[in-house]
Amino acid sequence: MKQFVGSLLTMLILACSPLSHAVLPSVDPQGEPLPSLAPMLEKVNPAVVNIATYSTLQYRYNPLLNDPFFRRFFAIPDQVQPQMPQKRQQSAGSGVIVDAGSGVVITNYHVIKGADEVHVSLVDGRQFRADVLGHDVELDIAVLKIAADNLTEVKLANSSHIRVGDFVVAIGNPFGLGQTVTTGVVSALGRSGLGIEGFEDFIQTDASINPGNSGGALVNLRGELVGINTAILAPSGGNIGIGFAIPINMAKASMEQILQYGEVKRGQIGIAVQELNPELREALELPNGQQGVLITGVAADSSAQKAGLNPGDVITHLNGTPVLNSAQLRSRIGTRAIGQTLELRYLRQGQQLTSKVEIEPYRTAASGQPLHPLLAGVELADDPEGGVRVVTLQPNSTAAYSGLRPGDLIVGANKRRTPNLELLSAALDREPRSLLLQVSRNGTLFYVVVR
């Protein structure tokens, strides 16, 4: 009797436990199949990979070991030279196979930054050493290549067609646990000004993105790649439902240049811009709530001048897509290849106009055309090693009085990285009355405030 009661109790527990639901068929009471992401994920999951990186860390001995008097006092033989110990370090991230035939994998640059070796692991258990074909620091994109057969690639979507509210799925390797799937919706578009990357036009999603998801896939319900997961907003140290992905159109533009040239060659159209505000809208007699970006200057002989753009024009669309702010405009121009043509729609004295503008190579910022009024008298140029070099400086300029010197390398401005002139210009636009410059001089980093 006790055995019967025990068996009955066990059956009741199993019937009420969550485990019992796992064996139930995926159908509703009418026998109709329930919706599931499983069929789509079975096709996409093999295209999402885990990435492990290995780097060499070097530890310095006490410099006294190099002092001959110290070595003699402690009887350290002269022929014994201190060696630099090495240690292998591994970190985990994610990536996406976008070309199965060539073995091309796309991921975040910060996933493979500083790595001596990069290894790619597939869901079927295979592992390959990857070659780094190139990277785009400003966009945080890296392109890898593996020599492997029977790969699966994910189809690229047109990220300009994404709408707020679209369902999306994030796939990656959070915390090194292995491939994990989370779901959510697109909660916002065009996020910029976050200071995460040099060029920002993020897709925001509430699909959980955690450490290790970087470089993984954000796909729509058709299994098409709409973005590369890259960052989260985590004031408390954990996921709070605000994640960011690089739109695949931007990542694809960088990837194509890396595959063709081994690097990304960025250009400009030769305009200076600023945000619209209520005061400017009223002064320019624009409709209340008019969106766009105001052109404040047009460089001489630039493609913008040749296209007929003038200071005072308000850019409202780029290639048919609305322009909401200057950071978004710079990102969309900066991710286009030199020689490409853009269609700009803009307002001039209440009239809607359209012009074709060609992307042209960067030029140095001469002293007669300062990036900012507080930098008048300063000649700047992109530095090949990254940053903006102060070429010449007028002794009586505001920047000189503030402590800037010829030869200084500006690596940051207003709490943003400035690896080139365009990003320096974007950072300077954020504060018209004072500038906070991070400067490297003779290997020493310090800050200069220009008022």
Backbone hydrogen bonds in HBPLUS format (Angstrom, degrees):
<---DONOR---> <-ACCEPTOR-->    atom                        ^
c    i                          cat <-CA-CA->   ^        H-A-AA   ^      H-
h    n   atom  resd res      DA  || num        DHA   H-A  angle D-A-AA Bond
n    s   type  num  typ     dist DA aas  dist angle  dist       angle   num
A0005-VAL N   A0001-MET O   2.90 MM   4  6.22 164.1  1.93 154.3 157.9     1
A0006-GLY N   A0002-LYS O   2.83 MM   4  6.02 158.4  1.88 147.6 154.1     2
A0007-SER N   A0003-GLN O   2.90 MM   4  6.10 156.2  1.96 147.6 153.8     3
A0008-LEU N   A0004-PHE O   2.89 MM   4  6.11 160.2  1.93 150.9 156.6     4
A0009-LEU N   A0005-VAL O   2.88 MM   4  6.08 158.3  1.93 148.5 154.4     5
A0010-THR N   A0006-GLY O   2.98 MM   4  6.17 157.4  2.03 145.5 151.6     6
A0011-MET N   A0007-SER O   2.97 MM   4  6.23 154.8  2.04 148.0 154.5     7
A0012-LEU N   A0008-LEU O   2.98 MM   4  6.28 154.4  2.05 148.2 155.1     8
A0013-ILE N   A0009-LEU O   2.97 MM   4  6.22 159.9  2.01 151.8 156.9     9
A0014-LEU N   A0010-THR O   3.02 MM   4  6.23 163.7  2.04 150.1 154.2    10
A0015-ALA N   A0011-MET O   2.92 MM   4  6.07 150.7  2.01 143.5 152.1    11
A0016-CYS N   A0012-LEU O   3.06 MM   4  6.26 141.6  2.21 143.9 153.1    12
A0017-SER N   A0013-ILE O   2.99 MM   4  6.02 119.1  2.37 140.9 156.4    13
A0017-SER N   A0014-LEU O   3.36 MM   3  5.13 146.5  2.48  92.3 101.6    14
A0020-SER N   A0017-SER O   3.10 MM   3  5.69 143.1  2.24 112.8 120.9    15
A0021-HIS N   A0018-PRO O   3.08 MM   3  5.51 136.5  2.28 107.6 118.4    16
A0022-ALA N   A0019-LEU O   3.09 MM   3  5.39 141.8  2.24 103.6 114.3    17
A0023-VAL N   A0020-SER O   3.40 MM   3  5.90 154.2  2.47 107.7 113.5    18
A0024-LEU N   A0021-HIS O   3.17 MM   3  5.22 157.7  2.23 102.3 109.2    19
A0027-VAL N   A0025-PRO O   2.90 MM   2  5.58 137.7  2.08 102.5  90.1    20
A0034-LEU N   A0026-SER O   2.98 MM   8  5.59 164.1  2.01 133.6 134.0    21
A0028-ASP N   A0032-GLU O   2.82 MM   4  5.45 155.1  1.88 152.0 158.1    22
A0031-GLY N   A0028-ASP O   2.80 MM   3  5.27 162.6  1.83 122.1 126.5    23
A0041-LEU N   A0037-LEU O   2.95 MM   4  6.13 167.6  1.97 162.2 166.3    24
A0042-GLU N   A0038-ALA O   2.87 MM   4  5.99 148.9  1.97 155.8 163.1    25
A0043-LYS N   A0040-MET O   3.07 MM   3  5.45 140.7  2.23 104.9 115.7    26
A0044-VAL N   A0040-MET O   3.11 MM   4  6.41 147.6  2.22 144.5 154.3    27
A0045-ASN N   A0041-LEU O   2.79 MM   4  5.43 168.0  1.81 147.1 151.3    28
A0047-ALA N   A0044-VAL O   2.80 MM   3  5.53 154.9  1.86 128.4 136.5    29
A0048-VAL N   A0045-ASN O   3.04 MM   3  5.41 162.6  2.07 115.9 121.4    30
A0097-ILE N   A0047-ALA O   2.76 MM  50  5.04 169.7  1.77 157.6 161.3    31
A0049-VAL N   A0095-GLY O   2.89 MM  46  5.12 159.8  1.93 133.0 139.6    32
A0095-GLY N   A0049-VAL O   3.01 MM  46  5.12 138.7  2.18 141.8 140.8    33
A0050-ASN N   A0121-SER O   3.04 MM  71  5.10 165.2  2.06 150.7 153.3    34
A0121-SER N   A0050-ASN O   2.86 MM  71  5.10 166.8  1.88 150.4 154.5    35
A0051-ILE N   A0093-GLY O   2.95 MM  42  4.97 168.3  1.97 123.5 122.9    36
A0093-GLY N   A0051-ILE O   2.84 MM  42  4.97 138.6  2.01 143.8 152.3    37
A0052-ALA N   A0119-HIS O   2.90 MM  67  5.16 163.8  1.92 148.8 154.4    38
A0119-HIS N   A0052-ALA O   2.80 MM  67  5.16 171.5  1.81 163.9 166.3    39
A0053-THR N   A0091-SER O   3.12 MM  38  5.50 151.8  2.20 144.4 152.5    40
A0091-SER N   A0053-THR O   3.28 MM  38  5.50 140.5  2.44 134.2 144.3    41
A0054-TYR N   A0117-GLU O   2.92 MM  63  5.09 159.9  1.96 145.7 148.3    42
A0116-ASP N   A0054-TYR O   2.74 MM  62  5.74 149.5  1.83 143.5 153.6    43
A0117-GLU N   A0054-TYR O   3.05 MM  63  5.09 154.5  2.11 145.4 149.5    44
A0055-SER N   A0089-GLN O   3.29 MM  34  5.53 144.8  2.42 136.3 146.4    45
A0089-GLN N   A0055-SER O   3.28 MM  34  5.53 147.6  2.39 146.5 153.9    46
A0057-LEU N   A0087-LYS O   3.23 MM  30  5.34 158.3  2.28 143.4 149.9    47
A0065-LEU N   A0062-ASN O   3.00 MM   3  5.92 166.0  2.02 128.5 131.9    48
A0066-ASN N   A0063-PRO O   2.98 MM   3  5.56 158.7  2.03 115.0 121.6    49
A0067-ASP N   A0064-LEU O   2.92 MM   3  5.06 158.2  1.97 106.4 113.6    50
A0071-ARG N   A0067-ASP O   2.95 MM   4  6.23 159.9  1.99 156.7 163.0    51
A0072-ARG N   A0068-PRO O   2.92 MM   4  6.03 150.5  2.01 140.1 148.1    52
A0073-PHE N   A0069-PHE O   2.92 MM   4  6.09 157.9  1.97 147.6 153.4    53
A0074-PHE N   A0070-PHE O   3.15 MM   4  6.35 159.1  2.20 148.2 152.6    54
A0076-ILE N   A0071-ARG O   2.66 MM   5  4.76 164.7  1.68 151.6 152.5    55
A0075-ALA N   A0072-ARG O   3.16 MM   3  4.84 159.5  2.20  98.1 103.0    56
A0080-VAL N   A0077-PRO O   3.18 MM   3  5.48 152.8  2.26 105.0 113.1    57
A0094-SER N   A0214-SER O   2.96 MM 120  5.79 151.4  2.04 174.0 165.3    58
A0096-VAL N   A0106-ILE O   2.96 MM  10  5.38 154.8  2.02 148.0 156.2    59
A0106-ILE N   A0096-VAL O   2.89 MM  10  5.38 160.4  1.93 150.3 152.4    60
A0154-VAL N   A0097-ILE O   3.12 MM  57  6.50 152.3  2.20 160.4 163.0    61
A0098-VAL N   A0104-VAL O   3.01 MM   6  5.92 153.5  2.09 149.3 157.8    62
A0103-GLY N   A0099-ASP O   2.85 MM   4  5.69 122.7  2.18 141.3 157.2    63
A0104-VAL N   A0099-ASP O   3.07 MM   5  5.04 145.6  2.19 139.9 144.2    64
A0146-ILE N   A0103-GLY O   2.86 MM  43  4.98 153.4  1.93 134.9 143.2    65
A0105-VAL N   A0144-LEU O   2.91 MM  39  4.92 165.8  1.93 129.4 133.2    66
A0144-LEU N   A0105-VAL O   2.72 MM  39  4.92 174.2  1.72 158.5 160.4    67
A0107-THR N   A0142-ALA O   2.99 MM  35  5.34 160.5  2.03 156.0 158.4    68
A0142-ALA N   A0107-THR O   2.90 MM  35  5.34 158.8  1.95 140.9 139.3    69
A0111-VAL N   A0108-ASN O   3.22 MM   3  5.40 148.5  2.33 100.2 109.3    70
A0112-ILE N   A0109-TYR O   3.07 MM   3  5.60 133.3  2.29 111.8 122.3    71
A0113-LYS N   A0109-TYR O   2.93 MM   4  5.83 118.4  2.32 149.5 166.9    72
A0115-ALA N   A0112-ILE O   3.14 MM   3  5.51 155.7  2.21 139.2 135.2    73
A0130-ALA N   A0118-VAL O   2.75 MM  12  5.43 174.5  1.75 155.7 157.7    74
A0120-VAL N   A0128-PHE O   2.75 MM   8  5.26 166.1  1.77 161.4 165.5    75
A0128-PHE N   A0120-VAL O   2.83 MM   8  5.26 158.2  1.88 149.5 156.8    76
A0122-LEU N   A0126-ARG O   2.87 MM   4  5.40 165.8  1.89 159.4 164.0    77
A0125-GLY N   A0122-LEU O   3.08 MM   3  5.53 160.4  2.12 115.9 118.4    78
A0131-ASP N   A0145-LYS O   2.94 MM  14  5.21 166.3  1.96 151.6 153.6    79
A0145-LYS N   A0131-ASP O   2.86 MM  14  5.21 136.3  2.05 143.8 155.5    80
A0133-LEU N   A0143-VAL O   2.84 MM  10  5.56 144.2  1.97 148.0 159.1    81
A0143-VAL N   A0134-GLY O   2.97 MM   9  5.62 169.1  1.98 160.7 160.5    82
A0136-ASP N   A0141-ILE O   2.65 MM   5  5.05 160.5  1.69 161.5 162.1    83
A0140-ASP N   A0136-ASP O   2.78 MM   4  5.67 124.3  2.09 142.3 158.9    84
A0141-ILE N   A0136-ASP O   3.04 MM   5  5.05 159.8  2.08 137.4 142.9    85
A0140-ASP N   A0137-VAL O   3.17 MM   3  4.84 133.3  2.40  90.5 103.7    86
A0198-GLY N   A0138-GLU O   2.97 MM  60  4.44 131.0  2.21 129.5 139.0    87
A0199-PHE N   A0138-GLU O   3.23 MM  61  5.87 158.7  2.28 132.6 130.0    88
A0225-LEU N   A0155-LYS O   2.72 MM  70  6.05 164.2  1.74 163.1 165.5    89
A0157-ALA N   A0225-LEU O   2.93 MM  68  5.44 171.7  1.94 140.1 139.4    90
A0161-HIS N   A0158-ASN O   3.03 MM   3  5.89 169.1  2.04 126.2 129.7    91
A0162-ILE N   A0159-SER O   3.34 MM   3  5.44 168.2  2.35 105.6 108.8    92
A0166-ASP N   A0163-ARG O   3.09 MM   3  5.74 163.2  2.12 138.6 138.8    93
A0165-GLY N   A0186-VAL O   2.81 MM  21  5.20 154.2  1.88 140.9 149.8    94
A0186-VAL N   A0166-ASP O   2.81 MM  20  5.46 145.6  1.93 150.8 162.4    95
A0168-VAL N   A0184-GLY O   2.93 MM  16  5.57 167.1  1.95 134.3 137.3    96
A0184-GLY N   A0168-VAL O   3.05 MM  16  5.57 147.2  2.17 164.7 161.1    97
A0169-VAL N   A0219-VAL O   2.84 MM  50  5.28 152.4  1.91 150.9 158.9    98
A0219-VAL N   A0169-VAL O   2.89 MM  50  5.28 162.9  1.92 152.5 153.3    99
A0170-ALA N   A0182-THR O   2.84 MM  12  5.26 154.2  1.90 149.8 157.6   100
A0182-THR N   A0170-ALA O   2.97 MM  12  5.26 158.1  2.02 152.4 158.6   101
A0171-ILE N   A0217-ALA O   2.86 MM  46  5.23 161.3  1.89 154.2 159.1   102
A0217-ALA N   A0171-ILE O   3.04 MM  46  5.23 129.0  2.31 149.0 156.3   103
A0172-GLY N   A0180-THR O   3.16 MM   8  5.57 157.1  2.22 150.2 157.3   104
A0180-THR N   A0172-GLY O   2.78 MM   8  5.57 151.1  1.87 156.6 165.2   105
A0176-GLY N   A0173-ASN O   3.41 MM   3  5.50 160.7  2.45 122.8 119.1   106
A0177-LEU N   A0174-PRO O   2.95 MM   3  5.95 173.2  1.96 133.1 135.1   107
A0175-PHE N   A0211-PRO O   2.58 MM  36  5.64 162.5  1.60 152.9 158.6   108
A0206-ASP N   A0185-VAL O   3.36 MM  21  6.06 152.9  2.44 157.0 164.6   109
A0187-SER N   A0204-GLN O   2.80 MM  17  5.49 141.1  1.95 129.8 140.3   110
A0188-ALA N   A0204-GLN O   3.38 MM  16  4.93 149.1  2.48 128.1 122.4   111
A0204-GLN N   A0188-ALA O   2.94 MM  16  4.93 168.3  1.95 142.0 142.3   112
A0191-ARG N   A0202-PHE O   3.10 MM  11  4.80 157.8  2.15 139.3 135.0   113
A0202-PHE N   A0191-ARG O   2.85 MM  11  4.80 137.1  2.04 150.9 140.0   114
A0203-ILE N   A0245-ALA O   2.89 MM  42  5.10 170.3  1.90 154.9 158.0   115
A0245-ALA N   A0203-ILE O   2.87 MM  42  5.10 149.5  1.96 144.1 153.6   116
A0205-THR N   A0243-GLY O   2.93 MM  38  5.26 156.9  1.99 137.7 143.8   117
A0243-GLY N   A0205-THR O   2.93 MM  38  5.26 160.8  1.97 159.6 164.6   118
A0213-ASN N   A0210-ASN O   2.81 MM   3  5.51 161.5  1.85 149.5 152.8   119
A0216-GLY N   A0213-ASN O   2.84 MM   3  5.42 154.1  1.90 148.2 149.5   120
A0215-GLY N   A0229-ASN O   2.77 MM  14  5.42 165.1  1.79 164.5 159.3   121
A0229-ASN N   A0216-GLY O   3.05 MM  13  5.37 149.7  2.14 136.1 142.0   122
A0218-LEU N   A0227-GLY O   2.98 MM   9  4.96 141.8  2.13 152.7 144.1   123
A0226-VAL N   A0218-LEU O   2.82 MM   8  5.77 162.1  1.85 156.5 162.8   124
A0227-GLY N   A0218-LEU O   3.18 MM   9  4.96 143.1  2.32 143.2 142.7   125
A0220-ASN N   A0224-GLU O   2.98 MM   4  5.54 148.8  2.08 146.4 154.3   126
A0223-GLY N   A0220-ASN O   2.92 MM   3  5.38 161.5  1.95 117.1 121.7   127
A0248-ILE N   A0226-VAL O   2.98 MM  22  5.24 159.8  2.02 127.7 124.4   128
A0228-ILE N   A0246-ILE O   2.91 MM  18  5.05 148.4  2.02 134.2 143.4   129
A0246-ILE N   A0228-ILE O   2.89 MM  18  5.05 157.4  1.94 140.0 136.0   130
A0230-THR N   A0244-PHE O   2.98 MM  14  5.99 169.2  1.99 158.5 155.9   131
A0231-ALA N   A0244-PHE O   3.33 MM  13  5.23 164.1  2.35 139.6 139.7   132
A0244-PHE N   A0231-ALA O   2.80 MM  13  5.23 160.6  1.83 156.6 152.5   133
A0233-LEU N   A0242-ILE O   2.93 MM   9  5.59 163.2  1.96 167.6 167.0   134
A0237-GLY N   A0234-ALA O   3.06 MM   3  5.04 160.4  2.10 104.8 110.8   135
A0250-MET N   A0247-PRO O   3.05 MM   3  5.58 126.5  2.35 111.5 123.2   136
A0251-ALA N   A0247-PRO O   3.15 MM   4  6.51 164.1  2.18 152.1 156.8   137
A0252-LYS N   A0248-ILE O   2.72 MM   4  5.72 156.5  1.78 146.7 153.4   138
A0253-ALA N   A0249-ASN O   3.17 MM   4  6.28 152.8  2.25 137.6 143.7   139
A0254-SER N   A0250-MET O   3.28 MM   4  6.63 159.4  2.32 149.5 153.6   140
A0255-MET N   A0251-ALA O   2.88 MM   4  6.10 162.1  1.91 150.9 156.8   141
A0256-GLU N   A0252-LYS O   2.89 MM   4  6.05 161.8  1.93 154.8 157.9   142
A0257-GLN N   A0253-ALA O   3.39 MM   4  6.60 154.3  2.46 139.3 145.2   143
A0258-ILE N   A0254-SER O   2.96 MM   4  6.23 157.9  2.01 153.6 160.4   144
A0259-LEU N   A0255-MET O   2.88 MM   4  6.10 161.3  1.92 155.5 160.1   145
A0260-GLN N   A0256-GLU O   3.07 MM   4  6.17 141.1  2.22 135.7 145.9   146
A0261-TYR N   A0257-GLN O   2.66 MM   4  5.64 171.0  1.67 157.0 160.3   147
A0262-GLY N   A0258-ILE O   2.73 MM   4  4.24 134.6  1.93 113.3 125.3   148
A0268-GLN N   A0360-GLU O   2.73 MM  92  5.41 153.4  1.80 154.4 162.8   149
A0360-GLU N   A0268-GLN O   2.82 MM  92  5.41 177.0  1.82 159.7 160.5   150
A0304-ALA N   A0269-ILE O   2.97 MM  35  5.41 139.1  2.14 163.2 159.3   151
A0299-ALA N   A0270-GLY O   2.90 MM  29  5.16 165.9  1.92 145.0 149.7   152
A0272-ALA N   A0297-GLY O   2.85 MM  25  4.87 155.6  1.91 139.4 140.7   153
A0296-THR N   A0272-ALA O   2.71 MM  24  5.42 158.0  1.76 139.7 146.7   154
A0297-GLY N   A0272-ALA O   3.32 MM  25  4.87 145.0  2.45 133.1 127.3   155
A0274-GLN N   A0294-LEU O   2.93 MM  20  5.40 143.3  2.07 146.2 157.5   156
A0294-LEU N   A0274-GLN O   3.02 MM  20  5.40 148.4  2.12 171.2 166.7   157
A0281-ARG N   A0277-ASN O   2.94 MM   4  6.19 165.5  1.96 164.0 168.7   158
A0282-GLU N   A0278-PRO O   3.03 MM   4  6.19 157.5  2.08 144.8 150.5   159
A0283-ALA N   A0279-GLU O   2.93 MM   4  6.16 159.3  1.97 147.5 153.7   160
A0284-LEU N   A0280-LEU O   2.83 MM   4  5.93 154.6  1.89 152.8 158.9   161
A0286-LEU N   A0281-ARG O   2.76 MM   5  4.84 167.4  1.78 150.4 152.1   162
A0285-GLU N   A0282-GLU O   3.20 MM   3  4.97 156.2  2.26  97.3 104.0   163
A0290-GLN N   A0287-PRO O   3.01 MM   3  5.38 152.0  2.09 140.5 136.3   164
A0293-VAL N   A0315-ILE O   2.96 MM  22  5.20 148.0  2.06 138.2 148.4   165
A0315-ILE N   A0293-VAL O   2.83 MM  22  5.20 146.5  1.95 163.4 153.6   166
A0295-ILE N   A0313-ASP O   2.87 MM  18  5.50 170.5  1.88 173.3 175.0   167
A0312-GLY N   A0295-ILE O   2.76 MM  17  5.45 165.9  1.78 152.5 154.6   168
A0302-SER N   A0299-ALA O   3.30 MM   3  5.48 152.0  2.39 127.1 123.6   169
A0306-LYS N   A0302-SER O   3.05 MM   4  6.35 159.9  2.09 149.4 155.2   170
A0307-ALA N   A0303-SER O   2.96 MM   4  6.09 133.4  2.19 135.2 147.2   171
A0309-LEU N   A0304-ALA O   3.07 MM   5  5.54 160.3  2.11 160.0 154.1   172
A0308-GLY N   A0305-GLN O   3.05 MM   3  5.16 155.6  2.11 102.8 110.6   173
A0313-ASP N   A0310-ASN O   3.14 MM   3  5.82 160.9  2.18 138.3 140.1   174
A0314-VAL N   A0347-LEU O   3.05 MM  33  5.04 159.5  2.09 140.0 146.5   175
A0347-LEU N   A0314-VAL O   2.81 MM  33  5.04 152.4  1.89 135.3 142.2   176
A0316-THR N   A0345-ARG O   2.80 MM  29  5.73 164.4  1.83 151.7 157.1   177
A0323-VAL N   A0316-THR O   2.81 MM   7  5.22 156.4  1.86 131.7 131.2   178
A0317-HIS N   A0345-ARG O   3.23 MM  28  4.97 159.1  2.27 137.7 137.2   179
A0345-ARG N   A0317-HIS O   2.99 MM  28  4.97 167.3  2.01 137.9 140.2   180
A0318-LEU N   A0321-THR O   2.88 MM   3  5.27 158.2  1.93 147.9 150.8   181
A0321-THR N   A0318-LEU O   3.01 MM   3  5.27 166.9  2.03 115.8 118.1   182
A0319-ASN N   A0343-GLU O   2.77 MM  24  4.89 170.8  1.78 151.0 154.3   183
A0329-LEU N   A0325-ASN O   3.13 MM   4  6.43 155.4  2.19 146.0 153.1   184
A0330-ARG N   A0326-SER O   2.91 MM   4  6.14 166.8  1.92 155.5 158.1   185
A0331-SER N   A0327-ALA O   2.98 MM   4  6.13 155.3  2.04 144.0 151.1   186
A0332-ARG N   A0328-GLN O   3.02 MM   4  6.23 157.8  2.07 147.9 153.3   187
A0333-ILE N   A0329-LEU O   2.96 MM   4  6.20 150.6  2.05 150.1 158.6   188
A0334-GLY N   A0330-ARG O   2.69 MM   4  5.70 161.3  1.73 148.8 155.4   189
A0335-THR N   A0331-SER O   3.09 MM   4  6.13 133.8  2.32 140.5 148.9   190
A0336-ARG N   A0333-ILE O   3.14 MM   3  5.50 164.6  2.17 113.6 117.2   191
A0340-GLN N   A0337-ALA O   3.14 MM   3  5.77 164.6  2.16 134.8 137.5   192
A0339-GLY N   A0359-ILE O   2.97 MM  20  5.16 156.5  2.02 126.3 133.9   193
A0359-ILE N   A0340-GLN O   2.87 MM  19  5.58 164.4  1.89 166.2 171.4   194
A0342-LEU N   A0357-VAL O   2.69 MM  15  5.17 171.6  1.70 156.1 157.9   195
A0357-VAL N   A0342-LEU O   2.83 MM  15  5.17 162.7  1.85 150.3 156.3   196
A0344-LEU N   A0355-SER O   2.89 MM  11  5.41 162.9  1.92 167.7 168.7   197
A0355-SER N   A0344-LEU O   2.94 MM  11  5.41 157.5  1.99 152.7 160.2   198
A0346-TYR N   A0353-LEU O   2.90 MM   7  5.39 162.6  1.93 147.1 152.9   199
A0353-LEU N   A0346-TYR O   2.81 MM   7  5.39 172.9  1.82 168.1 170.5   200
A0348-ARG N   A0351-GLN O   2.91 MM   3  5.18 154.8  1.97 142.0 150.3   201
A0351-GLN N   A0348-ARG O   3.01 MM   3  5.18 163.9  2.04 110.5 114.8   202
A0365-ALA N   A0380-LEU O   3.23 MM  15  5.30 133.7  2.45 131.6 143.0   203
A0380-LEU N   A0365-ALA O   3.06 MM  15  5.30 158.2  2.11 160.8 162.2   204
A0369-GLN N   A0366-ALA O   2.96 MM   3  5.39 157.0  2.01 112.5 120.0   205
A0375-LEU N   A0372-HIS O   2.79 MM   3  5.26 158.9  1.83 119.5 126.9   206
A0376-ALA N   A0373-PRO O   3.28 MM   3  5.40 153.5  2.35 112.3 110.6   207
A0378-VAL N   A0375-LEU O   3.13 MM   3  5.56 140.4  2.29 141.1 137.9   208
A0394-GLN N   A0377-GLY O   3.00 MM  17  5.21 157.4  2.05 144.0 151.0   209
A0379-GLU N   A0392-THR O   3.03 MM  13  5.17 172.7  2.04 141.7 143.6   210
A0391-VAL N   A0379-GLU O   2.73 MM  12  5.36 148.5  1.83 153.9 161.7   211
A0381-ALA N   A0389-ARG O   3.10 MM   8  5.38 141.9  2.25 142.0 152.3   212
A0389-ARG N   A0381-ALA O   2.82 MM   8  5.38 152.4  1.89 173.4 164.2   213
A0383-ASP N   A0387-GLY O   2.99 MM   4  5.50 161.5  2.02 153.5 147.9   214
A0386-GLY N   A0383-ASP O   2.92 MM   3  5.32 165.9  1.94 120.8 124.6   215
A0387-GLY N   A0419-PRO O   2.95 MM  32  4.01 169.5  1.96 108.6 106.5   216
A0388-VAL N   A0410-ILE O   2.98 MM  22  5.06 161.8  2.01 139.4 145.3   217
A0410-ILE N   A0388-VAL O   2.77 MM  22  5.06 164.7  1.79 156.0 150.6   218
A0390-VAL N   A0408-ASP O   2.86 MM  18  5.37 161.0  1.89 163.6 167.9   219
A0407-GLY N   A0390-VAL O   2.73 MM  17  5.15 170.0  1.74 149.6 152.8   220
A0397-SER N   A0394-GLN O   3.09 MM   3  5.42 162.5  2.12 121.7 121.8   221
A0401-TYR N   A0397-SER O   3.11 MM   4  6.46 161.7  2.14 153.8 157.9   222
A0402-SER N   A0398-THR O   3.05 MM   4  6.24 135.8  2.25 140.1 152.3   223
A0404-LEU N   A0399-ALA O   3.07 MM   5  5.58 159.6  2.11 156.1 149.7   224
A0403-GLY N   A0400-ALA O   3.09 MM   3  5.30 155.0  2.15 105.1 112.8   225
A0408-ASP N   A0405-ARG O   3.10 MM   3  5.69 161.8  2.13 137.0 139.3   226
A0409-LEU N   A0440-SER O   3.08 MM  31  5.06 162.9  2.11 145.7 150.0   227
A0440-SER N   A0409-LEU O   2.79 MM  31  5.06 158.7  1.83 145.0 152.4   228
A0411-VAL N   A0438-GLN O   2.92 MM  27  5.72 154.3  1.98 156.3 164.3   229
A0418-THR N   A0411-VAL O   2.99 MM   7  5.15 161.1  2.03 123.4 120.7   230
A0438-GLN N   A0412-GLY O   2.76 MM  26  4.68 172.3  1.77 129.8 132.2   231
A0413-ALA N   A0416-ARG O   2.87 MM   3  5.36 153.3  1.94 150.9 158.5   232
A0416-ARG N   A0413-ALA O   3.01 MM   3  5.36 139.0  2.18 108.5 120.0   233
A0414-ASN N   A0436-LEU O   2.68 MM  22  4.91 158.2  1.73 145.1 153.0   234
A0424-LEU N   A0420-ASN O   3.00 MM   4  6.25 147.1  2.11 146.8 157.2   235
A0425-SER N   A0421-LEU O   2.83 MM   4  6.06 158.0  1.88 151.2 156.7   236
A0426-ALA N   A0422-GLU O   2.94 MM   4  6.25 152.9  2.02 143.9 151.5   237
A0427-ALA N   A0423-LEU O   2.98 MM   4  6.13 152.0  2.06 140.3 147.2   238
A0428-LEU N   A0424-LEU O   2.91 MM   4  6.14 151.3  1.99 149.4 157.5   239
A0429-ASP N   A0425-SER O   3.16 MM   4  6.34 140.5  2.32 143.3 152.3   240
A0430-ARG N   A0427-ALA O   3.28 MM   3  5.69 158.1  2.33 107.4 113.7   241
A0431-GLU N   A0428-LEU O   3.32 MM   3  5.97 162.4  2.35 116.8 120.5   242
A0435-LEU N   A0450-VAL O   2.84 MM  15  5.02 153.8  1.91 143.1 151.6   243
A0450-VAL N   A0435-LEU O   2.88 MM  15  5.02 158.0  1.93 143.3 150.5   244
A0437-LEU N   A0448-VAL O   2.83 MM  11  5.11 174.0  1.84 160.8 158.7   245
A0448-VAL N   A0437-LEU O   2.81 MM  11  5.11 154.9  1.87 149.2 157.1   246
A0439-VAL N   A0446-PHE O   2.76 MM   7  5.47 168.0  1.77 171.0 173.9   247
A0446-PHE N   A0439-VAL O   2.93 MM   7  5.47 152.5  2.01 153.2 162.0   248
A0441-ARG N   A0444-THR O   2.88 MM   3  5.23 163.7  1.90 146.3 149.1   249
A0444-THR N   A0441-ARG O   2.99 MM   3  5.23 163.0  2.02 111.6 117.0   250
